[in-house]
Amino acid sequence: MDKREAFKMYLKPGMKEEYKRRHAKIWPEVVKLLKDSGVSDYGIYLDEETNTLFAFQHTQGTGSQATGAAEATKRWWHYMKDLMETNPDESPVSIPLEEMFYLP
């Protein structure tokens, strides 16, 4: 199933440049895992007034839900936890957003 997903996450204050730096060198195994699970056109934007990260992605098949159990994903979450608000399992706090409009 092909779908678009959007969600928000929260960056800790003062972590913008480090967040950008780490994503500029995202681990190849994480990229492969995302692509292999059907994720494409994945983008993340920052609202600097609120430190809210807005993310969107196109998914086919299982999409990013399948990546959560993967060891590479867990290591990436651990690597990023000092920059973001996280859950007890170190995954980013992520809130799904409802699509209100789309212009193809």
TAWOKA-V463689 format. One line per field, one symbol per residue. phi: phi as a letter, one per 30 degrees, with the letter a starting at -180 (. if undefined). psi: psi as a letter, one per 40 degrees, with the letter a starting at -180 (. if undefined). burial: # if it has 9 or more other ideal C-beta (glycine too) atoms within 8 Angstrom, else .. A space follows every 10 residues. Layout:
BEGIN
phi->???
psi->???
burial->???
END
This chain:
BEGIN
phi->.cacbbabbb cdeicedddd ddddbededd ddddddcjdb hcbbbccddc hcccbbacbb idideddedd ddddddeddc ddcbdbdedi dddbcdcddc abcd
psi->hhihiiiiih hiheeddddd ddddfihddd ddddddeehi fhihihhdde fhhhiiiiii bdaedeedei ddddddddde deeihiidee iihhhiihhd ihh.
burial->...####### ##..##..#. .#...##..# #.###.#### .#...##... #########. ..##.##..# .######..# #.##.#...# ###....... ....
END
